[in-house]
């Protein structure tokens, strides 16, 4: 049976487990692959590219299907999103803080369909920040620590389901604008304490720009409800 539903571009995850920026310096490479593994999609007439912006000090080497490229600080590398990418020479990147991955719909435009930034601190305990596009529609976010979610990127989805790991309570903080989380409207500075027993639906709105999700200490995250004035310690 042929599936005539619109093809969705793959999303990506870092393969190499990392914990802190310091740990990244000892790695030989970071693998980048599509998620889910073996994701198949139909390329648009203009080749879809993945832009990797390495925010760091020092020079990195990115190996991809077309060869090898040197990446200077804040330089953007464009590669074919259907192939793996390895980022090497991390021992030279003393201040590697983030790897920004952007999927462009077309080579000649800035029409971005997928965008995510992996911070070193988001990779704690081998848990990767991941955005997936399940068959049922929408997006699934998995995270164990901090995650900055730009809600404007969710314009193609109705809701986002946040899957929490066992015994991990999260706080959702709206930096700018408003968003609806499980029917509760969050405004700038509000914090929603949630349990880890069920998914959480985040409705995108044009006014909401940034939603930050952080892991809280168990003693500070008991119960469920809206709490104002979130303060990060």
Secondary structure, DSSP 8 states (H G I E B T S, - for coil): ----S-----EEEE-S---SHHHHTT-SEEEEEEESTT------SS--EEEEEEESSS-EEEEETTEEEEE-TT-EEEEETTS-EEEE-GGG-TT--EEEEEEESSTTS--EEEEEEEEGGGGGGG---EEE--TTSSEEEE-SS-EEEEGGGGTT-SEEEEE--TT--EEEEEEES-EEETTEEE-BT-EEE--SSS-EEEE--TT--EEEEEE--GGG--S-EEESS----
